[in-house]
Amino acid sequence: MNSGREVIFGLRIAGAAGYLDAERVAKEVDSLDRIVATSTSSPTGRSERCGPPPSAGGLAQCRG
């Protein structure tokens, strides 16, 4: 979920530049960070949209 991380980075830059209040940036970054962590975690440690790991005899097949 790189786009989520890019948004977090953009919020931090906007806060550092003074465009956004630091408290608001912290709140939004925390919310987005939870979403990114939830959407990229799975019981196996791999994205739910990917097939078996390469060690299972082939390349991992990920759906868009």
NORFEN-V511450 format. One record per pair of residues at least 24 apart in sequence whose ideal C-beta (glycine too) atoms are under 7 Angstrom apart, sorted by sequence separation. I is the first residue (numbers start at 1). GAP is how many residues later the second one is. D is the distance in Angstrom with one decimal. If there is no record, write none. Layout:
# NORFEN-V511450
I_GAP_D ; I_GAP_D
This chain:
# NORFEN-V511450
8_24_5.2 ; 7_25_6.0 ; 8_25_6.4 ; 4_28_5.8 ; 4_31_6.3 ; 5_31_6.2 ; 4_32_4.0 ; 1_35_4.9 ; 1_38_5.3 ; 1_39_5.1
